[in-house]
Amino acid sequence: MGKLIYLDNASTTYPKPEAVYQAMEEAGRKLGVNMGRGSYHLAQKAFQMAEDARKRICQLVQGNPTAKAIFTPSATIACNQVLGGLRWKAGDVVYVTPFEHNAVMRVLHALQAQYGFYIEELAVDAGTLEMDKEKIRHQFLRNPPAVLVMSHVSNVTGAILPFQEIAAMAEKYQATVVVDGSQALGVVPVCLKNTFVDFYIFAGHKALYGPMGIGGYVDNSGKTLKPVLFGGTGSDSLSLEMGQDGIRMYEPGSMNVVAIAGLLAAVGEAGMGGERWLQEEQRLRQRLLEKLSRIPEITVYPPTGQPSVGIVSFNIEGYQAQEVGILLDEEYHIAVRTGYHCAPLIHKYLKDGQYGGTVRVSIGRFTAEEELAYLAGALQEIAVG
């Protein structure tokens, strides 16, 4: 195949639906003003577009009636705002899964040095990497959680984690529950209504198939966070204190109107797909796993039989992961991701240090089955030298 085969969708989905490109061009030409910062009609029109995007996000996650969406430049900034905005105390215990991204772990590491809380990993089965709920129950009993942070989907293995069940286990301790849905929202159906999830973080440019430059979180509980970003909000401008008027206190500075317009279009596309997007990813993933199972030199990492999105991590005997990625790019025009994928905790279970991490294939909405067949053929050639 002469064209690029793009299989790095867990990093950034590409391409985007045509509706996203069109919405962004339209907004850049006709709505490119500072939304809500003026009394003139165009500023109010941009503001209403953003309000529509907030409403659609809350509908997509099926949040509680009082849920509200806060926009940030990325999911990483959202993690900083949510985790940094909690009211930590020395001695608090925060639980994380071994699947967490550095957008969570580096934030917690920095906050731990400041506040003196403890970070504990939730128990998993070392073989299957499934969450060990019975052991987790004992962990909570021994050291009650103040905060629980969970990925909805692992960006390394593709596993869909049972965050609702574990959030319910943490509720008896009145823990604050934060879910990182960066790899999930837009592909995996989400229902936050009547759950114990307080904050659900999302990334526009990943599973939602929106643009870069926009992400955020859904406040599903009404808990008040301390502001960690400061600046102009377009209101109460004579005061040097950040206002206390809801969403605006968490969105200082000029918002990315063009990216929000793209996000609004992307959410509309995601809503039309329903469970179909996930089912197709799972079907293609299974086809790829069947092909890889015929190549003895390849080790595929779990999960292989658990609920997952279209992510597969593997290695080829005799090669560093990065070497495989370079060969796929230069010889076969296939784009994959290699290394440790910004997830520092999971690799002790994968035991992939000798390979320098894993080769990660991430299937997307526009991946064709014949592209995966071509990938498997390329991997077969690489494996046999």
Summary of the structure (lengths in Angstrom):
residues: 385
radius of gyration: 21.4
end to end distance: 20.2
largest distance: 70.0
contacts: 1320
relative contact order: 0.18
helix: 39%
strand: 16%
